[in-house]
Amino acid sequence: MSAITYLGVLGAIEGLYQAVVTDPEVWGPQAFADWASETLVDAGELPKDAVKQIRRSLRAAEKLRSFWADGRSAVSDHDDWRTRVDIALGVRAWRPLLDLARIGLEDSPDPELYEQVKERFAVVTSDRWMEDVSFEQWRASAKPSFPELR
């Protein structure tokens, strides 16, 4: 699988989250099914563990929709969509994206995926991974490490 595919799927999931929290009323079962079908077709032959993370993200998006569609969640219209995700689910929404980025990095080491893992690791754990290590340095190590999650 190519790094471009993983990056595309990560972008598609973020797009889904953004669409769901900004306009939850348009996201019903059929819209979620269409998104999943389209994303999996675009993703080609992803490994089983990567598909599992896409499904986890889809379930998180359904929860986001429920949270924002019920009207009980009063938040200013000026809030960033990421803030809305954090308010509703916090790191539970972001963890599948980190896991997918990590799987992609293991499968297709790439500087962009490396940066995605570093950024997403910080969001999920409030900690740093390979903070002062470049992609080239990481690759050149005897056995490149992957972030351990608690």
C-alpha positions, 0 to 999 in steps of 0.5 A: 500500500502506498503512503499516498493512500494512507494519507488520503484515507486520513484526510477522508476521515478528517473530512468526515468528522468535519462534515458531521460536526458542522452539519449533523442533520445530513448524516444518516445511515445511508450517508455513512454507508456511502462514505464508507463504501467510497472510502474503502474503494478509494483505499484499495487493498488496505491491510485488515488492521487498517480497515479496522481503524476506518471502521472505528473512525466511522463509529466515532463519526456516528457518535459525533453525529448523535452528540451534535444532532440532539440539540443539547450541545450548545456551542458557539458557531465560531468553534473550530470543528476540531474543538467540536470533536474534542468536546464530544469524544476527545481522544477517542475520536483521534486514536483511530487516526493515529493507529491508521497513520502508524499502520501506514508508516509501518507498511510504507515508511514515508516522511509525511506519514512520519510527521502525521504519526508524530502530530497525532501521537501528541494529540492522543497522548499529550506527549511527544514521539521522536521529537528531535528526530528526522525521518531520515534519522529514524529510518537509519536507526538499526530498528525503527521504533513505533509509538507505544500507546498506553 
